[in-house]
């Protein structure tokens, strides 16, 4: 049988969540019934070697206690090398709990705010128990429809993360549009609106993973309207521990993909030539890249489609012009001698006498004007005759100048 996964609970910083506290009985029973092996970290994070004995470390809201600088360094190395952590805070953040938890979480790109989240519209009995319904698709939010955050603080993503290649942060849950908070601004508590403020964060840190949220009451057994059994709180906690202990790929979903044949052959060659394990790895990397670059990729696709449509439009237009030229070339240009020959043949057939009703020898200076792309082009019948002679094409077709004739006129300017 596979070895049980081990969760280490911090007992060294006056943590609020411990296995012996009756208010967390449901959570404790869940851990045992899920088959996790539990351990207590009572000597602090004084040894990286000791930390590596745990698959995941649960650090829950230190109270009246600071994490030492050496401990922070050991935890950072533990996660960097592939360890996992669930870091919890509670109402008021570091200020109310009199701790320096943010000195640790800053390493992972986020902080807990010194505030208490409220919602004036979507809440359970009290505004300080907001109901959260909008979650980002993720392993830990799978099957989660509603969460209740009671007496919780929010989070802040640090700006430098955008330029850090080894840290990827995803906001899993945000507050609603009607959210407001009581916040300590350094001198006093103030109330202000804070719609869509982050509440749950998932961090990929080098080889490791960190989940952070400021809602300790979610693990409580005291209130069924806001604690462990409320709404989908239990599912979120179960997903979170499963994600941190077993990894994202092993907890993925099996799907059927109809892969383009040429893409299949290309991917299969990559599998043979490189060190990819299977098709799932290639597909996951491809979808992850598309997700990270979604807007740019979509814009590139749209631009390519527009360029293709424009090229097709120009091709169809030029094709129509070429077809018109072919038709015109098939129609013979008749001169005065041709008309006389036709009239002579008709006289022989009918026995009647025909005469020309127009004087083909008479030159005309009648001028014609046509507007093309905002430009006025002038031509005469003499120009049309000259074009016919030089090119053996028709200058006028269906009482309109042909494109070839107009190009000829432009070239003469």
Order of alpha helices (4+ residues) and beta strands (2+ residues): beta-alpha-beta-alpha-beta-alpha-beta-alpha-alpha-beta-beta-beta-beta-beta-beta-beta-beta-beta-beta-alpha-alpha-alpha-alpha-alpha-beta-beta-alpha-beta-beta-alpha
